[in-house]
Amino acid sequence: MNVTPLTRRPLGCLKATLRQARQQNMVFARHMATETAQARTPLPPPEHNFFPLQDRKTKTLRTAFAVYPSTVASGSKSLAPPPTNALQSLHEAQIKKMDPTGARTALFAKTREAAKVGDVLMVTHRRGGEPFAGVLLSIRRRGIDTAILLRNHLGKVGVEMWFKVYNKNVAGIEIVKRRPKRARRARLTYMRQPKHDMGSVEDLVFAWKRSRKVFSSGKAAAGAAAAKKAAAGKKK
C-alpha cells in the first residue's frame, strides 16, 4: 500500500484550500452581478431631450440620439421639427443656390413660355467645344437632377445626349426653333425611327444664327446701324 509522504501533505492541503477559495470568489462575484442587474432601474429620459456627449477637443457638449418633439427649447434656442418632405426641401435649397435668378427653372417649368418636347434647343458648355443642338425628346424633372435629352445627327449617325439643367458647366440653353403644335406625348421616342426622324438640325441652327446676326462682325454691325439711321433721316 502506497502512502503519501508526510512532507507533501501540507502542500496538497494548501492547493485544495486555494482552489476552494477561488471557486467561492467566482460564485460570490456572479451573485453580486446578478443582484446589481436586478436592482438597476431604467434611467428616465433627460430633461434637455438629448443625451450629452463631450467633445474631446473642444470639451463642449453635443447632442446624440436627439428627440425632437413639436417644439423643443434648449437654453435660448428652439429646435424646429424636421420637414415632412426632407428631400424636396434639400432640392429646393440646392436649386436656389445653383440658379439664383430662376432662369433655368423658368425655362423648363410647366408654363406656356417654357421649352417643350419637340423644340430645337442648343446647349453651350463652359469648358469650350462646339455647342450641341438637337430636338428635345424628353424632360426629366427630378428637382436638382432635372435633365433634358437632345437628339441630332452627326455624320449621318443619330446621337443623343443628356444634359443636367442645373449643372454649373452648362453656360446656356437657347431655344432655336419651337414646335408649331404641342406634342401629344411627354417623350418623343418615336422620333428615333427612320419614318419620324427629323435628321440633322444644322440648317435650323445656321438660319437662327443668321437671323440673330451672329456671323456679322462688330464693325459691320455698326456700319449697318449707321446706314439705317441715315436712311431714316433722309425719309424724314
FILOZA-725459 format. One line per field, with one value per atom (N, C-alpha, C): atom name; residue in one letter; x, y, z. Coordinates in nm, 3 decimals. Example, Ala and Ser with C-alpha at 12.3 -4.5 7.8 and 13.67 -1.06 7.14 Angstrom:
2
atomo <- (N,CA,C,N,CA,C)
residuo <- (A,A,A,S,S,S)
X <- (1.319,1.230,1.320,1.285,1.367,1.290)
Y <- (-0.569,-0.450,-0.330,-0.225,-0.106,0.003)
Z <- (0.780,0.780,0.780,0.708,0.714,0.787)
***
This chain:
236
atomo <- (N,CA,C,N,CA,C,N,CA,C,N,CA,C,N,CA,C,N,CA,C,N,CA,C,N,CA,C,N,CA,C,N,CA,C,N,CA,C,N,CA,C,N,CA,C,N,CA,C,N,CA,C,N,CA,C,N,CA,C,N,CA,C,N,CA,C,N,CA,C,N,CA,C,N,CA,C,N,CA,C,N,CA,C,N,CA,C,N,CA,C,N,CA,C,N,CA,C,N,CA,C,N,CA,C,N,CA,C,N,CA,C,N,CA,C,N,CA,C,N,CA,C,N,CA,C,N,CA,C,N,CA,C,N,CA,C,N,CA,C,N,CA,C,N,CA,C,N,CA,C,N,CA,C,N,CA,C,N,CA,C,N,CA,C,N,CA,C,N,CA,C,N,CA,C,N,CA,C,N,CA,C,N,CA,C,N,CA,C,N,CA,C,N,CA,C,N,CA,C,N,CA,C,N,CA,C,N,CA,C,N,CA,C,N,CA,C,N,CA,C,N,CA,C,N,CA,C,N,CA,C,N,CA,C,N,CA,C,N,CA,C,N,CA,C,N,CA,C,N,CA,C,N,CA,C,N,CA,C,N,CA,C,N,CA,C,N,CA,C,N,CA,C,N,CA,C,N,CA,C,N,CA,C,N,CA,C,N,CA,C,N,CA,C,N,CA,C,N,CA,C,N,CA,C,N,CA,C,N,CA,C,N,CA,C,N,CA,C,N,CA,C,N,CA,C,N,CA,C,N,CA,C,N,CA,C,N,CA,C,N,CA,C,N,CA,C,N,CA,C,N,CA,C,N,CA,C,N,CA,C,N,CA,C,N,CA,C,N,CA,C,N,CA,C,N,CA,C,N,CA,C,N,CA,C,N,CA,C,N,CA,C,N,CA,C,N,CA,C,N,CA,C,N,CA,C,N,CA,C,N,CA,C,N,CA,C,N,CA,C,N,CA,C,N,CA,C,N,CA,C,N,CA,C,N,CA,C,N,CA,C,N,CA,C,N,CA,C,N,CA,C,N,CA,C,N,CA,C,N,CA,C,N,CA,C,N,CA,C,N,CA,C,N,CA,C,N,CA,C,N,CA,C,N,CA,C,N,CA,C,N,CA,C,N,CA,C,N,CA,C,N,CA,C,N,CA,C,N,CA,C,N,CA,C,N,CA,C,N,CA,C,N,CA,C,N,CA,C,N,CA,C,N,CA,C,N,CA,C,N,CA,C,N,CA,C,N,CA,C,N,CA,C,N,CA,C,N,CA,C,N,CA,C,N,CA,C,N,CA,C,N,CA,C,N,CA,C,N,CA,C,N,CA,C,N,CA,C,N,CA,C,N,CA,C,N,CA,C,N,CA,C,N,CA,C,N,CA,C,N,CA,C,N,CA,C,N,CA,C,N,CA,C,N,CA,C,N,CA,C,N,CA,C,N,CA,C,N,CA,C,N,CA,C,N,CA,C,N,CA,C,N,CA,C,N,CA,C,N,CA,C,N,CA,C,N,CA,C,N,CA,C,N,CA,C,N,CA,C,N,CA,C,N,CA,C,N,CA,C,N,CA,C,N,CA,C,N,CA,C,N,CA,C,N,CA,C,N,CA,C,N,CA,C,N,CA,C,N,CA,C,N,CA,C,N,CA,C,N,CA,C,N,CA,C,N,CA,C,N,CA,C,N,CA,C,N,CA,C,N,CA,C,N,CA,C,N,CA,C,N,CA,C,N,CA,C,N,CA,C,N,CA,C,N,CA,C,N,CA,C,N,CA,C,N,CA,C,N,CA,C,N,CA,C,N,CA,C,N,CA,C,N,CA,C,N,CA,C,N,CA,C,N,CA,C,N,CA,C,N,CA,C,N,CA,C)
residuo <- (M,M,M,N,N,N,V,V,V,T,T,T,P,P,P,L,L,L,T,T,T,R,R,R,R,R,R,P,P,P,L,L,L,G,G,G,C,C,C,L,L,L,K,K,K,A,A,A,T,T,T,L,L,L,R,R,R,Q,Q,Q,A,A,A,R,R,R,Q,Q,Q,Q,Q,Q,N,N,N,M,M,M,V,V,V,F,F,F,A,A,A,R,R,R,H,H,H,M,M,M,A,A,A,T,T,T,E,E,E,T,T,T,A,A,A,Q,Q,Q,A,A,A,R,R,R,T,T,T,P,P,P,L,L,L,P,P,P,P,P,P,P,P,P,E,E,E,H,H,H,N,N,N,F,F,F,F,F,F,P,P,P,L,L,L,Q,Q,Q,D,D,D,R,R,R,K,K,K,T,T,T,K,K,K,T,T,T,L,L,L,R,R,R,T,T,T,A,A,A,F,F,F,A,A,A,V,V,V,Y,Y,Y,P,P,P,S,S,S,T,T,T,V,V,V,A,A,A,S,S,S,G,G,G,S,S,S,K,K,K,S,S,S,L,L,L,A,A,A,P,P,P,P,P,P,P,P,P,T,T,T,N,N,N,A,A,A,L,L,L,Q,Q,Q,S,S,S,L,L,L,H,H,H,E,E,E,A,A,A,Q,Q,Q,I,I,I,K,K,K,K,K,K,M,M,M,D,D,D,P,P,P,T,T,T,G,G,G,A,A,A,R,R,R,T,T,T,A,A,A,L,L,L,F,F,F,A,A,A,K,K,K,T,T,T,R,R,R,E,E,E,A,A,A,A,A,A,K,K,K,V,V,V,G,G,G,D,D,D,V,V,V,L,L,L,M,M,M,V,V,V,T,T,T,H,H,H,R,R,R,R,R,R,G,G,G,G,G,G,E,E,E,P,P,P,F,F,F,A,A,A,G,G,G,V,V,V,L,L,L,L,L,L,S,S,S,I,I,I,R,R,R,R,R,R,R,R,R,G,G,G,I,I,I,D,D,D,T,T,T,A,A,A,I,I,I,L,L,L,L,L,L,R,R,R,N,N,N,H,H,H,L,L,L,G,G,G,K,K,K,V,V,V,G,G,G,V,V,V,E,E,E,M,M,M,W,W,W,F,F,F,K,K,K,V,V,V,Y,Y,Y,N,N,N,K,K,K,N,N,N,V,V,V,A,A,A,G,G,G,I,I,I,E,E,E,I,I,I,V,V,V,K,K,K,R,R,R,R,R,R,P,P,P,K,K,K,R,R,R,A,A,A,R,R,R,R,R,R,A,A,A,R,R,R,L,L,L,T,T,T,Y,Y,Y,M,M,M,R,R,R,Q,Q,Q,P,P,P,K,K,K,H,H,H,D,D,D,M,M,M,G,G,G,S,S,S,V,V,V,E,E,E,D,D,D,L,L,L,V,V,V,F,F,F,A,A,A,W,W,W,K,K,K,R,R,R,S,S,S,R,R,R,K,K,K,V,V,V,F,F,F,S,S,S,S,S,S,G,G,G,K,K,K,A,A,A,A,A,A,A,A,A,G,G,G,A,A,A,A,A,A,A,A,A,A,A,A,K,K,K,K,K,K,A,A,A,A,A,A,A,A,A,G,G,G,K,K,K,K,K,K,K,K,K)
X <- (0.084,0.000,0.087,0.059,0.137,0.082,0.167,0.127,0.199,0.125,0.186,0.278,0.394,0.486,0.427,0.467,0.415,0.457,0.572,0.620,0.534,0.458,0.380,0.236,0.192,0.053,0.021,0.101,0.066,0.054,0.144,0.136,0.007,-0.033,-0.159,-0.277,-0.277,-0.386,-0.393,-0.277,-0.275,-0.335,-0.302,-0.358,-0.508,-0.557,-0.702,-0.770,-0.708,-0.769,-0.776,-0.669,-0.668,-0.772,-0.788,-0.886,-1.027,-1.056,-1.189,-1.216,-1.113,-1.131,-1.156,-1.086,-1.106,-1.247,-1.296,-1.433,-1.536,-1.514,-1.607,-1.608,-1.491,-1.486,-1.563,-1.551,-1.622,-1.772,-1.817,-1.961,-2.012,-1.934,-1.975,-1.983,-1.889,-1.890,-2.013,-2.046,-2.165,-2.292,-2.297,-2.414,-2.431,-2.321,-2.327,-2.368,-2.318,-2.354,-2.501,-2.555,-2.697,-2.784,-2.747,-2.823,-2.818,-2.700,-2.688,-2.773,-2.773,-2.853,-3.002,-3.045,-3.185,-3.226,-3.137,-3.170,-3.166,-3.098,-3.084,-3.218,-3.257,-3.381,-3.348,-3.432,-3.403,-3.403,-3.307,-3.294,-3.403,-3.458,-3.558,-3.492,-3.567,-3.508,-3.460,-3.356,-3.303,-3.402,-3.388,-3.480,-3.456,-3.332,-3.299,-3.321,-3.382,-3.422,-3.305,-3.188,-3.079,-2.978,-2.908,-2.807,-2.674,-2.609,-2.489,-2.369,-2.291,-2.162,-2.060,-1.950,-1.849,-1.745,-1.719,-1.618,-1.480,-1.393,-1.262,-1.174,-1.190,-1.104,-1.156,-1.283,-1.339,-1.398,-1.417,-1.474,-1.615,-1.688,-1.825,-1.921,-2.045,-2.147,-2.218,-2.242,-2.316,-2.425,-2.525,-2.639,-2.605,-2.671,-2.659,-2.790,-2.843,-2.973,-3.079,-3.084,-3.174,-3.317,-3.407,-3.550,-3.611,-3.679,-3.735,-3.887,-3.949,-4.096,-4.135,-4.262,-4.309,-4.229,-4.203,-4.123,-4.038,-3.907,-3.814,-3.731,-3.725,-3.646,-3.524,-3.405,-3.280,-3.204,-3.213,-3.147,-3.223,-3.149,-3.211,-3.253,-3.225,-3.256,-3.374,-3.453,-3.566,-3.544,-3.558,-3.537,-3.670,-3.676,-3.799,-3.812,-3.931,-3.949,-3.895,-3.852,-3.800,-3.910,-3.874,-3.976,-4.040,-4.162,-4.232,-4.167,-4.120,-4.053,-3.911,-3.818,-3.682,-3.611,-3.636,-3.569,-3.610,-3.738,-3.784,-3.725,-3.715,-3.655,-3.508,-3.438,-3.298,-3.283,-3.369,-3.363,-3.392,-3.488,-3.519,-3.401,-3.334,-3.218,-3.105,-3.082,-2.976,-3.010,-3.137,-3.177,-3.162,-3.196,-3.179,-3.033,-2.944,-2.800,-2.745,-2.787,-2.734,-2.801,-2.925,-2.999,-3.058,-2.975,-3.027,-3.126,-3.109,-3.200,-3.331,-3.332,-3.453,-3.477,-3.376,-3.394,-3.401,-3.319,-3.319,-3.448,-3.495,-3.620,-3.737,-3.740,-3.849,-3.844,-3.724,-3.713,-3.778,-3.777,-3.834,-3.949,-4.014,-4.133,-4.253,-4.361,-4.483,-4.567,-4.511,-4.580,-4.584,-4.658,-4.673,-4.545,-4.470,-4.348,-4.227,-4.236,-4.121,-4.098,-3.980,-3.947,-4.026,-4.065,-4.145,-4.079,-4.123,-4.068,-4.104,-4.008,-4.026,-3.955,-3.919,-3.844,-3.699,-3.635,-3.492,-3.416,-3.328,-3.251,-3.103,-3.027,-2.881,-2.820,-2.731,-2.667,-2.521,-2.476,-2.338,-2.269,-2.145,-2.067,-1.963,-1.933,-1.828,-1.688,-1.671,-1.539,-1.498,-1.570,-1.534,-1.595,-1.555,-1.612,-1.733,-1.775,-1.890,-2.019,-2.110,-2.241,-2.315,-2.391,-2.467,-2.613,-2.666,-2.805,-2.878,-3.005,-3.084,-3.229,-3.308,-3.451,-3.470,-3.552,-3.581,-3.678,-3.626,-3.709,-3.779,-3.715,-3.773,-3.718,-3.801,-3.761,-3.781,-3.673,-3.679,-3.674,-3.787,-3.797,-3.775,-3.658,-3.622,-3.556,-3.613,-3.555,-3.422,-3.319,-3.186,-3.128,-3.178,-3.129,-3.212,-3.280,-3.358,-3.265,-3.302,-3.217,-3.304,-3.240,-3.308,-3.231,-3.305,-3.247,-3.260,-3.145,-3.142,-3.093,-3.151,-3.115,-3.078,-2.967,-2.919,-2.846,-2.814,-2.738,-2.600,-2.498,-2.359,-2.297,-2.269,-2.214,-2.312,-2.439,-2.545,-2.564,-2.526,-2.543,-2.622,-2.728,-2.809,-2.735,-2.732,-2.661,-2.758,-2.764,-2.848,-2.761,-2.789,-2.710,-2.802,-2.771,-2.841,-2.764,-2.835,-2.773,-2.846,-2.769,-2.826,-2.853,-2.975,-3.014,-2.939,-2.920,-2.858,-2.708,-2.649,-2.505,-2.431,-2.329,-2.256,-2.174,-2.145,-2.070,-2.158,-2.288,-2.379,-2.390,-2.331,-2.329,-2.462,-2.531,-2.657,-2.735,-2.867,-2.959,-3.053,-3.053,-3.132,-3.229,-3.342,-3.444,-3.421,-3.382,-3.356,-3.485,-3.571,-3.699,-3.801,-3.921,-4.029,-4.113,-4.167,-4.256,-4.387,-4.436,-4.559,-4.680,-4.692,-4.804,-4.751,-4.830,-4.790,-4.796,-4.691,-4.687,-4.785,-4.841,-4.938,-4.871,-4.743,-4.671,-4.566,-4.532,-4.428,-4.289,-4.278,-4.148,-4.163,-4.086,-4.093,-3.992,-4.003,-3.909,-3.936,-4.054,-4.083,-4.000,-3.937,-3.854,-3.723,-3.697,-3.577,-3.597,-3.721,-3.748,-3.719,-3.674,-3.642,-3.762,-3.882,-4.000,-4.025,-3.999,-4.027,-3.901,-3.784,-3.659,-3.646,-3.613,-3.601,-3.469,-3.370,-3.240,-3.156,-3.065,-2.976,-3.049,-3.012,-3.072,-2.972,-2.865,-2.764,-2.820,-2.909,-2.968,-3.052,-3.126,-3.207,-3.118,-3.010,-2.918,-2.850,-2.812,-2.747,-2.842,-2.966,-3.064,-3.093,-3.096,-3.122,-3.007,-2.884,-2.769,-2.765,-2.802,-2.803,-2.908,-3.023,-3.126,-3.085,-3.002,-2.954,-2.827,-2.779,-2.658,-2.536,-2.527,-2.413,-2.287,-2.302,-2.185,-2.129,-2.200,-2.152,-2.055,-1.950,-1.852,-1.905,-1.828,-1.870,-1.873,-1.773,-1.769,-1.882,-1.908,-2.016,-2.150,-2.169,-2.295,-2.310,-2.198,-2.205,-2.232,-2.170,-2.195,-2.338,-2.395,-2.534,-2.628,-2.598,-2.681,-2.673,-2.552,-2.536,-2.610,-2.608,-2.677,-2.828,-2.879,-3.022,-3.063,-2.978,-3.009,-3.008,-2.910,-2.903,-3.023,-3.065,-3.184,-3.309,-3.319,-3.434,-3.433,-3.313,-3.305,-3.342,-3.307,-3.343,-3.493,-3.555,-3.700,-3.772,-3.721,-3.784,-3.770)
Y <- (-0.119,0.000,0.123,0.212,0.335,0.441,0.498,0.603,0.730,0.842,0.969,1.016,1.062,1.108,1.223,1.236,1.341,1.480,1.489,1.621,1.682,1.600,1.652,1.682,1.638,1.660,1.808,1.885,2.027,2.104,2.075,2.143,2.107,1.980,1.941,2.006,2.015,2.083,2.230,2.296,2.438,2.461,2.372,2.383,2.366,2.270,2.248,2.367,2.425,2.542,2.661,2.684,2.794,2.772,2.646,2.616,2.643,2.604,2.629,2.779,2.852,2.997,3.065,3.020,3.076,3.050,2.930,2.897,2.978,2.997,3.077,3.222,3.277,3.415,3.429,3.331,3.336,3.331,3.243,3.234,3.362,3.423,3.548,3.662,3.667,3.773,3.760,3.636,3.616,3.654,3.622,3.654,3.806,3.877,4.023,4.088,4.036,4.092,4.071,3.954,3.928,4.021,4.042,4.131,4.275,4.317,4.454,4.474,4.373,4.384,4.387,4.308,4.309,4.438,4.494,4.615,4.740,4.736,4.853,4.883,5.008,5.053,5.138,5.137,5.217,5.366,5.435,5.578,5.655,5.758,5.839,5.921,5.961,6.043,6.176,6.232,6.359,6.472,6.576,6.689,6.773,6.775,6.858,6.785,6.667,6.592,6.544,6.537,6.473,6.421,6.317,6.259,6.328,6.383,6.463,6.377,6.423,6.364,6.477,6.458,6.563,6.546,6.655,6.653,6.652,6.567,6.553,6.676,6.742,6.856,6.985,7.015,7.143,7.134,7.014,6.994,7.052,7.051,7.101,6.984,7.005,6.902,6.912,6.801,6.797,6.691,6.702,6.612,6.477,6.377,6.241,6.169,6.105,6.038,6.137,6.252,6.358,6.321,6.373,6.353,6.490,6.504,6.632,6.626,6.679,6.693,6.813,6.855,6.966,7.093,7.125,7.242,7.206,7.215,7.180,7.303,7.341,7.456,7.406,7.438,7.402,7.531,7.580,7.706,7.820,7.898,8.012,7.979,7.858,7.820,7.725,7.728,7.637,7.555,7.424,7.333,7.310,7.343,7.325,7.179,7.131,6.992,6.972,6.852,6.827,6.842,6.878,6.894,6.761,6.769,6.647,6.580,6.660,6.608,6.665,6.594,6.646,6.651,6.554,6.551,6.670,6.704,6.819,6.949,6.961,7.081,7.092,6.979,6.980,7.021,6.969,7.007,7.155,7.207,7.350,7.437,7.396,7.473,7.468,7.350,7.338,7.414,7.412,7.486,7.636,7.683,7.825,7.865,7.775,7.805,7.799,7.699,7.683,7.775,7.817,7.904,8.021,8.118,8.229,8.318,8.332,8.417,8.347,8.213,8.140,8.125,8.159,8.150,8.005,7.919,7.778,7.709,7.743,7.683,7.728,7.855,7.907,7.851,7.817,7.767,7.630,7.549,7.414,7.395,7.503,7.493,7.455,7.418,7.379,7.502,7.591,7.712,7.718,7.816,7.827,7.879,7.964,8.021,7.930,7.825,7.737,7.646,7.583,7.489,7.360,7.301,7.179,7.077,6.952,6.846,6.874,6.849,6.879,7.006,7.094,7.214,7.180,7.267,7.252,7.344,7.285,7.360,7.349,7.447,7.447,7.470,7.381,7.385,7.423,7.523,7.570,7.533,7.479,7.436,7.541,7.548,7.641,7.591,7.463,7.407,7.414,7.489,7.504,7.396,7.393,7.297,7.355,7.285,7.331,7.309,7.404,7.383,7.267,7.196,7.082,7.124,7.106,7.139,7.011,7.005,6.888,6.906,6.808,6.809,6.760,6.829,6.793,6.675,6.558,6.437,6.417,6.456,6.428,6.527,6.556,6.640,6.556,6.530,6.452,6.548,6.572,6.665,6.589,6.607,6.541,6.639,6.757,6.853,6.905,6.890,6.936,6.852,6.731,6.641,6.653,6.762,6.782,6.780,6.704,6.687,6.684,6.711,6.710,6.617,6.558,6.467,6.530,6.554,6.613,6.509,6.516,6.422,6.501,6.462,6.526,6.421,6.458,6.371,6.431,6.353,6.393,6.293,6.337,6.244,6.135,6.170,6.076,5.965,5.993,5.898,5.968,5.905,5.964,5.965,6.081,6.099,6.162,6.105,6.158,6.186,6.298,6.340,6.395,6.355,6.409,6.527,6.631,6.750,6.782,6.800,6.844,6.994,7.033,7.173,7.260,7.210,7.289,7.261,7.202,7.178,7.310,7.333,7.459,7.471,7.359,7.363,7.400,7.400,7.440,7.592,7.656,7.803,7.861,7.794,7.848,7.745,7.761,7.677,7.771,7.766,7.858,7.780,7.839,7.777,7.825,7.733,7.767,7.775,7.677,7.676,7.604,7.661,7.599,7.509,7.408,7.317,7.390,7.381,7.455,7.412,7.284,7.233,7.159,7.161,7.092,6.941,6.873,6.727,6.662,6.550,6.477,6.385,6.368,6.278,6.356,6.302,6.366,6.323,6.209,6.160,6.125,6.189,6.167,6.061,5.943,5.836,5.781,5.807,5.757,5.828,5.941,6.013,5.942,5.834,5.754,5.665,5.644,5.563,5.643,5.577,5.649,5.723,5.674,5.738,5.875,5.890,6.015,6.091,6.040,6.106,6.241,6.344,6.479,6.500,6.418,6.432,6.539,6.596,6.699,6.832,6.907,7.039,7.151,7.122,7.223,7.338,7.307,7.413,7.508,7.454,7.539,7.625,7.568,7.644,7.754,7.725,7.824,7.940,7.908,8.014,8.096,8.029,8.102,8.197,8.152,8.240,8.355,8.326,8.433,8.538,8.495,8.592,8.678,8.622,8.699,8.775,8.766,8.836,8.796,8.666,8.615,8.617,8.600,8.591,8.728,8.836,8.969,9.020,9.091,9.145,9.271,9.324,9.445,9.565,9.579,9.693,9.686,9.567,9.553,9.586,9.540,9.570,9.719,9.785,9.930,10.004,9.959,10.023,10.006,9.885,9.863,9.950,9.967,10.052,10.197,10.245,10.383,10.404,10.305,10.316,10.324,10.246,10.251,10.388,10.445,10.577,10.683,10.673,10.771,10.761,10.636,10.619,10.673,10.655,10.706,10.859,10.923,11.067,11.125,11.057,11.106,11.099,10.993,10.980,11.094,11.135,11.244,11.375)
Z <- (0.000,0.000,0.000,-0.103,-0.116,-0.023,0.054,0.148,0.109,0.101,0.063,0.174,0.137,0.243,0.320,0.443,0.530,0.485,0.416,0.375,0.264,0.190,0.079,0.119,0.230,0.270,0.294,0.362,0.380,0.249,0.151,0.022,-0.052,-0.048,-0.111,-0.043,0.085,0.156,0.121,0.103,0.066,-0.072,-0.168,-0.303,-0.302,-0.225,-0.218,-0.155,-0.052,0.013,-0.083,-0.159,-0.257,-0.366,-0.410,-0.513,-0.463,-0.341,-0.285,-0.268,-0.226,-0.210,-0.344,-0.449,-0.583,-0.633,-0.612,-0.653,-0.576,-0.449,-0.371,-0.418,-0.454,-0.505,-0.636,-0.725,-0.853,-0.830,-0.741,-0.713,-0.650,-0.560,-0.495,-0.596,-0.690,-0.793,-0.882,-0.922,-1.004,-0.928,-0.801,-0.720,-0.708,-0.687,-0.675,-0.807,-0.920,-1.051,-1.079,-1.044,-1.065,-0.981,-0.854,-0.767,-0.819,-0.867,-0.918,-1.042,-1.131,-1.253,-1.222,-1.120,-1.085,-1.016,-0.938,-0.864,-0.952,-1.071,-1.156,-1.223,-1.221,-1.284,-1.406,-1.509,-1.629,-1.597,-1.658,-1.634,-1.709,-1.649,-1.720,-1.831,-1.932,-2.038,-1.984,-2.042,-1.992,-2.013,-1.932,-1.941,-2.065,-2.116,-2.232,-2.364,-2.362,-2.481,-2.566,-2.512,-2.583,-2.482,-2.519,-2.434,-2.461,-2.360,-2.386,-2.418,-2.512,-2.546,-2.546,-2.476,-2.466,-2.575,-2.644,-2.749,-2.684,-2.733,-2.671,-2.694,-2.808,-2.840,-2.778,-2.803,-2.756,-2.617,-2.561,-2.428,-2.416,-2.527,-2.527,-2.543,-2.500,-2.510,-2.643,-2.705,-2.830,-2.819,-2.905,-2.896,-2.955,-2.904,-2.956,-2.931,-3.035,-3.027,-2.980,-3.047,-3.003,-3.031,-2.948,-2.962,-2.990,-3.105,-3.145,-3.141,-3.038,-3.041,-3.126,-3.115,-3.197,-3.171,-3.047,-3.013,-2.892,-2.909,-2.803,-2.772,-2.648,-2.606,-2.534,-2.587,-2.523,-2.498,-2.375,-2.345,-2.409,-2.492,-2.559,-2.702,-2.748,-2.885,-2.885,-2.991,-3.007,-3.132,-3.121,-3.232,-3.301,-3.431,-3.508,-3.549,-3.570,-3.614,-3.754,-3.788,-3.922,-4.026,-4.151,-4.255,-4.290,-4.342,-4.379,-4.499,-4.594,-4.712,-4.715,-4.651,-4.639,-4.773,-4.860,-4.990,-5.077,-5.076,-5.152,-5.099,-4.969,-4.911,-4.948,-4.951,-4.991,-5.137,-5.225,-5.366,-5.385,-5.311,-5.325,-5.281,-5.175,-5.129,-5.231,-5.291,-5.391,-5.519,-5.559,-5.679,-5.657,-5.538,-5.508,-5.512,-5.475,-5.478,-5.620,-5.701,-5.836,-5.937,-5.908,-6.001,-5.923,-5.885,-5.803,-5.879,-6.011,-6.088,-6.122,-6.123,-6.158,-6.306,-6.390,-6.535,-6.581,-6.526,-6.569,-6.526,-6.407,-6.361,-6.448,-6.486,-6.568,-6.709,-6.760,-6.897,-6.913,-6.805,-6.815,-6.716,-6.680,-6.596,-6.683,-6.618,-6.691,-6.721,-6.804,-6.846,-6.998,-7.051,-7.196,-7.261,-7.192,-7.250,-7.236,-7.158,-7.135,-7.255,-7.256,-7.363,-7.345,-7.460,-7.460,-7.550,-7.534,-7.618,-7.763,-7.851,-7.993,-8.036,-7.941,-7.975,-8.003,-8.079,-8.109,-8.015,-7.933,-7.834,-7.865,-7.816,-7.829,-7.692,-7.652,-7.521,-7.539,-7.462,-7.467,-7.337,-7.349,-7.233,-7.198,-7.068,-7.023,-7.056,-7.069,-7.095,-7.241,-7.319,-7.459,-7.545,-7.670,-7.763,-7.834,-7.937,-8.014,-7.935,-7.941,-7.877,-7.942,-7.863,-7.913,-7.927,-8.048,-8.077,-8.116,-8.083,-8.117,-8.078,-8.115,-8.085,-7.942,-7.869,-7.730,-7.729,-7.689,-7.686,-7.553,-7.444,-7.313,-7.211,-7.110,-6.997,-6.871,-6.802,-6.678,-6.561,-6.499,-6.386,-6.256,-6.196,-6.071,-5.974,-5.961,-5.868,-5.918,-5.835,-5.874,-5.986,-6.006,-6.112,-6.239,-6.261,-6.383,-6.504,-6.606,-6.724,-6.848,-6.962,-7.092,-7.187,-7.280,-7.379,-7.517,-7.583,-7.716,-7.816,-7.938,-8.044,-8.168,-8.231,-8.354,-8.438,-8.560,-8.650,-8.671,-8.643,-8.666,-8.761,-8.884,-8.983,-9.020,-9.036,-9.072,-8.969,-8.847,-8.737,-8.627,-8.579,-8.473,-8.340,-8.276,-8.149,-8.049,-7.930,-7.823,-7.702,-7.637,-7.521,-7.413,-7.288,-7.172,-7.117,-7.074,-7.014,-6.884,-6.778,-6.650,-6.658,-6.628,-6.640,-6.539,-6.415,-6.310,-6.297,-6.400,-6.397,-6.416,-6.333,-6.340,-6.468,-6.535,-6.660,-6.780,-6.763,-6.871,-6.868,-6.970,-6.973,-7.019,-7.111,-7.161,-7.239,-7.237,-7.314,-7.387,-7.520,-7.602,-7.690,-7.715,-7.800,-7.943,-8.031,-8.171,-8.249,-8.232,-8.304,-8.220,-8.216,-8.140,-8.230,-8.170,-8.242,-8.275,-8.399,-8.434,-8.353,-8.325,-8.246,-8.125,-8.022,-7.900,-7.919,-7.874,-7.887,-7.792,-7.834,-7.753,-7.653,-7.663,-7.574,-7.496,-7.380,-7.298,-7.341,-7.410,-7.458,-7.606,-7.687,-7.833,-7.874,-7.816,-7.851,-7.990,-8.045,-8.179,-8.286,-8.252,-8.349,-8.376,-8.305,-8.334,-8.456,-8.495,-8.613,-8.740,-8.845,-8.970,-9.028,-9.003,-9.060,-8.998,-8.870,-8.799,-8.761,-8.799,-8.759,-8.828,-8.750,-8.803,-8.874,-8.846,-8.911,-8.845,-8.922,-8.870,-8.857,-8.755,-8.732,-8.758,-8.831,-8.857,-8.941,-9.035,-9.117,-9.031,-8.937,-8.850,-8.760,-8.710,-8.626,-8.705,-8.831,-8.915,-8.946,-8.980,-9.007,-8.882,-8.766,-8.640,-8.608,-8.626,-8.601,-8.702,-8.824,-8.925,-8.893,-8.845,-8.809,-8.690,-8.603,-8.488,-8.519,-8.644,-8.688,-8.606,-8.581,-8.506,-8.590,-8.724,-8.810,-8.848,-8.823,-8.859,-8.754,-8.797,-8.704,-8.640,-8.547,-8.478,-8.569,-8.656,-8.748,-8.849,-8.900,-8.998,-8.934,-8.811,-8.743,-8.717,-8.680,-8.657,-8.786,-8.898,-9.027,-9.072,-9.049,-9.087,-9.004,-8.877,-8.792,-8.835,-8.873,-8.920,-9.050,-9.140,-9.267,-9.244,-9.151,-9.122,-9.066,-8.980,-8.925,-9.034,-9.126,-9.235,-9.326,-9.355,-9.440,-9.372,-9.243,-9.170,-9.170,-9.160,-9.163,-9.299,-9.406,-9.540,-9.563,-9.510,-9.528,-9.458,-9.341,-9.271,-9.346)
***
